[in-house]
Amino acid sequence: MSETALHSTPRPRDVLREQLRTVGLALRAPATVATVLAAGVALLVALGLAKSGTRIDFHPELSMVPGIAGLVLPLAVWWGEERFGPGFFWTLPVDRGRHALTRVAAGWMWLMTAVLAFVLWLLVLALLTGGNVLGDETVRVVSLPPLAPAVGIDPAAVRTASRAAQPLFWLVPFTAASGAYLLASALALGTRRPLRWIVGCVLGFFLVLGTVEGARAVSLRLALTRVLEAVFSGPYGLDALLTARSESLHTVVTLATGPTVEVWRGLPTTGDWAAATLLWTAAGMIALWLAARRHGEGRRG
Amino acid sequence: MDLQIRDLSKTYPNGVRALDDVTLTIPRGMFGLLGPNGAGKSTLMRTLATLQEPDSGSARLGDIDVLREKDRVRQTLGYLPQEFGVYPHVSAERLLEHFAVLKGITGRRARREVVDGLLRQTNLHDVRRKKLGGFSGGMRQRFGVAVALLGEPRLVIVDEPTAGLDPAERVRFLNLLSDLGENSVVILSTHIVEDVSELCTRMAIIDRGRILLEAEPLASIAALRGRIWRRVVARGELPAVEAAHAVISTRLLAGRTVVHVHAQSHPGAGFDSVEPDLEDVYFTTMAGLHAADAAPLPEVAR
């Protein structure tokens, strides 16, 4: 029996470097579009500044863009690659589960680079427009339940508060993008048709809601609303992950005296944001690990 | 070093028995696996390419247990599937470099040399910067061969490579394949008889998961000599001829029907003896007639 000559297997760092390269190539087109969009927005800001002297404060945590980028990036990372079935890649001497996770890691590194560029771009806009970066700011705060109407608010209920700059919140775009990317990657890796799952879940939700409404089940409807609130805008909900709750706490109200003003229904806290980030990131990592297990040896058709 | 397949069986959940006690010994060189669509060729190819588990049986490549030591097999495997999903927006050169890294050729200089050499060997060097999405079917298949040859594999599996190629591309592709078998076990799975007759020194015919014939093409053709008869018939005569003789194939020639009949002696008026070819071997085997003719096969050089 003869000894068969084998070629060496690639080291993990070689595979990661290679995945960084290929994912980078796959992201060229979306990156070009994003750059054009950023340039367009910068132009609009410059025009606004010239016309009205609009200032832009540096609040990267207010933007949903990094979170949305994290959600859609896996589509670009896995575009055109056969994720399931006896594909060609299985015959290469790189474990498929590890290969998939390495590709996810490469996509995450590019995502962090893009988010860093985005945050720097916001900082440049703030500096160019003379906006606030590190100084305290005065904000309006009003106690308003989440679903209460935002019109006819008594001006006496609106108080002003000084809000110190919280540089920790500058990390929100990075953690938001990471958490969203982990969850979306788990969906992309763990399901054969992720878009069908998303559409199915949305349709299922509306079906349940319609049934509850039709049956006039008030308590069930209330419970459903509470669950949704907790998942999306609760202290540890998705909004806490994506914007440190800025999106749900920051709103516009019309005062009883007529004017419309921006108010906070409460100020975001780093504690809620950190807890939500830990929670959703852990959930994303567990989901990703389970998804990667579907790509292990012996899981093929 | 040869590939020894013993009693390999696979039944799919829907009850289709794709492999039925397949036993083959495949020596170094080009080996043709011939069979109709659905015969079990791709199941066998995917099993040997570590992509699929059989229900039972064994396969050894030299000292490697193909079914259990998948990582070792993949370190010496070159696989060209019917369709390999690749990135259409990447250039041939870039993608070949990508696969080279995944096959363990990580040194930049060595990789450049290997990639450059394979692109020249497959006649793709001039279009190396072109995106794969713009390649013709033949160019893609040649690119697939370049990928399969990365790392000098000892086992090369080529699954239905010429399906869909135009004649010129097919000839170019077969010329390329003909160079492969010097140092490796090369298995060419196909339903095109000409591919096997032009390239392979040994072959097997498979149908419904069973090996019907394992032979050298030339020897199996010789075994049929004097037993294949040809006759041109009107279309209306065909049923009567089929009822009276062992018709192994019918084909159209300039609008007329030509039948090939297998018979030990002259089958009657209108029939001419013809020199058999591999297609006759194939159809005779599929009709279950070849076993009676086959001469004892020479031992395979080990």
Interface residues (C-beta under 8 A of the other chain):
Chain A: M1 S2 E3 T4 A5 L6 H7 S8 T9 P10 R11 D14 V15 R17 E18 R21 T22 L25 A26 G80 E81 E82 P86 G87 F88 F89 W90 T91 L92 P93 V94 H99 E297 G298 R300 G301
Chain B: M1 R46 A49 T50 L51 Q52 E53 L61 G62 D63 I64 K70 D71 R72 R74 Q75 T76 L77 Y79 P81 F84 G85 V86 Y87 P88 H89 V90 R94 H98 F99 V101 L102 K103 G104 I105 T106 G151 E152 R154
